[in-house]
C-alpha cells in the first residue's frame, strides 16, 4: 500500500502570514476540481500538501480555477505502510486516508454525516417534547479505523445524538417576543437585559449542533 504527497501552489499565493484556516478557505471552494484530478479520496493538511492514493505522474500539472486563480500540482514523494510503522507523521497520513475512504463507504450505504466521526442510519428519529422544546434522538455510531500491531483495526461505538428541532435563533426570538408581550411598554434596555438573562439561563452550558 502507498500514498502520494502532492504540493499545491496557488497564484496569487496566500499572504505570508496566512494561517491554516486561511489555506483551508482558499482550498475548499475548489474541491471538485481537485477531485477530478486526484480522484474521490484525498486529504488536505491545511498547509500546501495534498495526500491521495492516485498517482497522476511526475509532471507538474497547471490549471486555471474559477475566479482566475492558477493552481499548480506536483508530486513530492511516495509514502508506504513500511514507513508508517517507523514514522508517526506517515502513520497519521495513512490513518486519515483510511478513515476518509471508510466514512465515504458508510455514506454510500445509507449513513448520514453528523460531524467528523458520527454516522447514523437514515431512519425516523424518536421524538420527545420536554419543557416546550421538541427533541429528536438519533441512534448512531462513532467509527474510526486505526493501525494496530497486527494491521488496520476498526473501532465502533454506539451513540445517541440529541438534536433540538428548532434552532437557537428560533428559541431566542420566541423568548424575546414573549417578554415583549409580558412587559409591554417597558424600556428597550430592560427588555434587552431580560432577554439576555433568559437566553443565558436556558442556553449556557448546552451543546449546540451548528450544522445538521
C-alpha positions as CSV (number, residue, x, y, z in Angstrom):
1,X,0.0,0.0,0.0
2,X,1.2,3.5,-0.8
3,X,0.0,7.1,-0.8
4,X,1.3,10.1,-2.8
5,X,2.1,13.5,-1.4
6,X,1.5,16.5,-3.7
7,X,2.5,20.1,-3.4
8,X,-0.2,22.6,-4.3
9,X,0.7,26.2,-5.1
10,X,-1.9,28.9,-5.8
11,X,-1.3,32.0,-7.8
12,X,-1.8,34.6,-6.5
13,X,-0.5,32.9,-3.3
14,X,-1.9,33.3,0.2
15,X,-0.3,36.1,2.3
16,X,2.9,35.3,4.1
17,X,1.2,35.3,7.5
18,X,-1.6,33.1,6.3
19,X,-3.0,30.6,8.9
20,X,-4.0,27.0,8.4
21,X,-7.6,28.2,8.2
22,X,-6.8,30.8,5.6
23,X,-5.2,28.0,3.5
24,X,-8.3,25.8,4.0
25,X,-10.6,28.7,2.9
26,X,-8.5,29.0,-0.2
27,X,-8.6,25.3,-1.0
28,X,-12.2,24.4,0.0
29,X,-14.1,26.1,-2.9
30,X,-12.1,24.1,-5.5
31,X,-12.5,20.6,-4.0
32,X,-14.5,19.4,-7.0
33,X,-11.6,20.5,-9.3
34,X,-9.1,18.5,-7.2
35,X,-11.4,15.5,-7.1
36,X,-11.4,15.5,-10.9
37,X,-7.6,15.2,-10.9
38,X,-6.9,13.2,-7.7
39,X,-10.0,11.0,-7.5
40,X,-12.7,10.9,-4.8
41,X,-10.3,10.3,-1.9
42,X,-7.7,12.8,-0.8
43,X,-6.8,14.9,2.3
44,X,-5.5,18.4,2.6
45,X,-3.2,19.2,5.5
46,X,-4.1,22.9,5.7
47,X,-0.6,24.0,4.6
48,X,0.1,23.2,1.0
49,X,0.1,19.4,0.8
50,X,-2.5,17.0,-0.5
51,X,-2.3,13.2,0.1
52,X,-4.1,10.9,-2.3
53,X,-3.8,7.2,-3.3
54,X,-3.9,8.2,-7.0
55,X,-0.7,8.7,-8.9
56,X,-1.0,11.4,-11.5
57,X,2.6,11.1,-12.7
58,X,5.7,13.2,-12.2
59,X,4.9,16.0,-14.5
60,X,3.6,19.2,-12.8
61,X,0.0,20.0,-13.7
62,X,-1.2,23.6,-14.1
63,X,-4.9,24.6,-14.3
64,X,-7.0,27.7,-14.1
65,X,-9.6,27.8,-11.3
66,X,-12.9,29.7,-11.1
67,X,-12.2,33.3,-10.4
68,X,-9.0,33.3,-12.5
69,X,-6.6,31.7,-9.9
70,X,-3.9,29.5,-11.2
71,X,-3.1,26.2,-9.4
72,X,0.0,24.0,-9.8
73,X,0.1,20.4,-8.5
74,X,3.4,18.4,-8.4
75,X,4.3,15.2,-6.8
76,X,6.6,15.4,-3.8
77,X,7.1,11.9,-2.6
78,X,5.5,8.4,-2.2
79,X,4.9,7.1,1.3
80,X,4.4,3.4,2.2
81,X,3.0,1.4,5.1
82,X,6.5,0.3,5.9
83,X,7.4,3.9,6.6
84,X,4.2,4.3,8.6
85,X,5.5,1.8,11.1
86,X,8.6,3.9,11.7
87,X,7.3,7.5,11.2
88,X,4.3,8.8,13.2
89,X,3.5,11.6,10.6
90,X,3.3,9.0,7.8
91,X,1.2,6.7,10.1
92,X,-1.2,9.6,10.7
93,X,-1.5,10.2,6.9
94,X,-2.5,6.6,6.4
95,X,-5.0,6.7,9.2
96,X,-6.6,9.8,7.9
97,X,-6.9,8.4,4.4
98,X,-8.3,5.0,5.5
99,X,-10.9,6.9,7.6
100,X,-11.8,9.1,4.6
101,X,-12.4,6.1,2.5
102,X,-14.2,4.2,5.2
103,X,-16.6,7.0,6.0
104,X,-17.3,7.6,2.3
105,X,-18.3,3.9,2.0
106,X,-20.7,4.4,5.0
107,X,-22.3,7.4,3.4
108,X,-22.8,5.4,0.2
109,X,-24.5,2.7,2.2
110,X,-27.2,5.0,3.7
111,X,-25.4,6.6,6.6
112,X,-25.5,10.4,7.2
113,X,-22.6,12.5,8.5
114,X,-23.2,14.5,11.6
115,X,-19.7,15.7,12.1
116,X,-16.2,14.2,11.6
117,X,-16.9,10.7,13.1
118,X,-20.6,10.4,13.7
119,X,-22.8,8.5,11.3
120,X,-26.5,7.4,11.7
121,X,-28.8,5.3,9.6
122,X,-31.5,7.1,7.6
123,X,-34.4,6.3,9.9
124,X,-37.1,8.2,11.7
125,X,-35.8,9.6,15.0
126,X,-37.5,9.1,18.3
127,X,-39.3,12.4,19.2
128,X,-39.7,13.8,22.7
129,X,-41.3,17.0,24.0
130,X,-39.6,18.4,27.0
131,X,-40.1,21.9,28.6
132,X,-41.6,23.3,25.4
133,X,-38.8,22.0,23.2
134,X,-39.1,19.3,20.6
135,X,-36.1,16.9,20.8
136,X,-35.1,14.2,18.3
137,X,-32.9,11.3,19.4
138,X,-30.9,9.5,16.7
139,X,-29.3,6.1,17.2
140,X,-25.8,6.5,15.7
141,X,-22.3,5.1,15.6
142,X,-18.8,6.6,16.1
143,X,-16.4,4.7,13.9
144,X,-12.8,5.1,13.2
145,X,-10.0,3.0,11.7
146,X,-6.5,2.9,13.2
147,X,-3.3,0.9,12.6
148,X,-2.6,-1.7,15.2
149,X,0.4,-4.0,15.6
150,X,-1.5,-6.7,13.6
151,X,-2.8,-4.3,10.9
152,X,-5.8,-2.0,10.4
153,X,-8.4,-2.2,13.2
154,X,-12.0,-0.9,13.2
155,X,-13.4,0.7,16.4
156,X,-17.1,1.2,16.6
157,X,-19.0,2.8,19.5
158,X,-22.8,3.1,19.7
159,X,-24.1,6.6,20.5
160,X,-27.2,8.6,20.8
161,X,-27.3,12.1,19.2
162,X,-29.8,14.6,20.8
163,X,-30.9,17.4,18.4
164,X,-33.4,20.1,19.1
165,X,-35.8,20.5,16.2
166,X,-35.7,24.3,16.4
167,X,-32.6,26.4,16.0
168,X,-31.1,28.6,18.8
169,X,-32.2,31.7,16.9
170,X,-35.8,30.4,16.8
171,X,-35.8,29.9,20.6
172,X,-34.2,33.3,21.3
173,X,-36.7,35.1,19.0
174,X,-39.6,33.3,20.7
175,X,-38.4,34.2,24.2
176,X,-37.9,37.8,23.1
177,X,-41.4,38.0,21.7
178,X,-42.9,36.5,24.9
179,X,-41.0,39.1,27.0
180,X,-42.2,41.9,24.9
181,X,-45.8,40.8,25.4
182,X,-45.4,40.4,29.1
183,X,-43.6,43.7,29.6
184,X,-45.4,45.8,27.0
185,X,-44.2,49.4,27.2
186,X,-41.0,48.6,29.2
187,X,-37.8,50.5,28.2
188,X,-35.8,48.8,25.4
189,X,-32.8,48.5,27.7
190,X,-34.8,46.5,30.2
191,X,-36.2,44.2,27.5
192,X,-32.7,43.5,26.2
193,X,-31.4,42.8,29.7
194,X,-34.3,40.4,30.4
195,X,-33.8,38.6,27.1
196,X,-30.1,38.2,27.6
197,X,-30.7,36.8,31.1
198,X,-33.3,34.3,29.8
199,X,-31.1,33.2,27.0
200,X,-28.1,32.7,29.4
201,X,-30.3,30.8,31.8
202,X,-31.6,28.4,29.2
203,X,-28.7,28.1,26.8
204,X,-25.5,28.4,28.9
205,X,-23.6,25.1,29.0
206,X,-25.7,23.5,26.3
207,X,-24.2,21.7,23.3
208,X,-25.3,23.2,20.0
209,X,-25.1,21.4,16.7
210,X,-24.3,24.3,14.4
211,X,-24.8,22.5,11.1
212,X,-27.0,19.4,10.5
